[in-house]
């Protein structure tokens, strides 16, 4: 695997991180701002980004998410490593207690010309578009895959221009049961009244 010279790599990463901070509303915390040692660890808090969770036995949405992004010295030939650190119900994103791994192989357009801004936007897209055909093998991811195989995920739209966010509530009443609240495991439950109007 080829590598960029370290000084060139540091300059490139610094430029890309600065671009992310300028162009994204997300919060980014760099563990080592001088970028002295690899892997470079960046804490990312996604803001105003819908993603599925389970709340009170029902599919719900969360708009703030956290993950750790680690950039190795093989960047940009290799994508950053992502470890998820907040509650989630997703076939391609593990719960933190399961390891927090994110299936970035789904971001299959990555190449040398890609950058951290494109990478984070790809994570946003993955978050809002669960792929139940390629789940991790954990209990929560398997259950999320089973659920999203039967129910299309439609993230609500936030109007960030208006005074305060306006959230379009989902029209679905599908419920999921919490099997193990301590570990965040959930499983899909058949909706016996599916198709009936309330």
Residue, then its C-alpha position, 0 to 999 in steps of 0.5 A: x500500500x503506497x503512502x504519502x510523505x508524512x509532512x504532505x499527509x499532515x498538510x492535507x489532513x489539516x486542510x481537509x479538517x479545516x474545510x469540514x469545520x468551515x462547511x459543516x454544522x457538526x462539532x469536531x474535536x481533534x485529540x491532537x491538533x498538531x497532528x503529531x501522531x497517527x492515527x489521528x483521532x477526531x470526535x465528530x458530533x453530527x447535528x441536525x442529521x436524522x437517524x433511526x433509534x428505538x424509543x418507548x418500543x417504537x421506531x424513532x429518530x435522533x438528530x444528534x449522533x457521535x462517532x470517533x473517526x481515526x485517520x491512519x498514515x495510509x490515508x487517503x489510500x484508505x478510508x478513516x476508521x469509524x467507531x460509533x458512540x451513541x444510541x442507534x438502531x441500524x443494520x450497518x452501524x453497531x451499538x457502542x457496546x458491540x464495538x461501534x463499527x460502521x460498515x464504510x464499505x458501503x461508501x464504495x465510491x472512495x478513492x484517492x481524490x476523496x476527502x474527509x468532507x465527502x467521507x462525513x457526508x457519506x456517513x450522513x447518507x448511510x445513517x439515513x439509508x439503512x441497508x438491510x442486505x448487508x448487516x453486521x452480525x450483532x443482535x441489534x444489527x440483525x434485528x435492525x436488518x429484519x425490521x428494515x427489510x419489512x419497513x422502509x425508513x423515511x427520516x423526517x425533514x427538519x426545516x432549519x431555516x425556520x425559527x426552531x426546527x420543525x420536524x415532520x412526524x413519521x406516519x408509521x406506527x410500527x413498533x419494535x420491542x426492547x428485548x434487552x434494554x441494557x444492551x440496546x437490543x431491539x427486535x421487530x414486532x409484527x404490526x397486527x393492525x397493519x393497514x388499519x387506520x387509527 
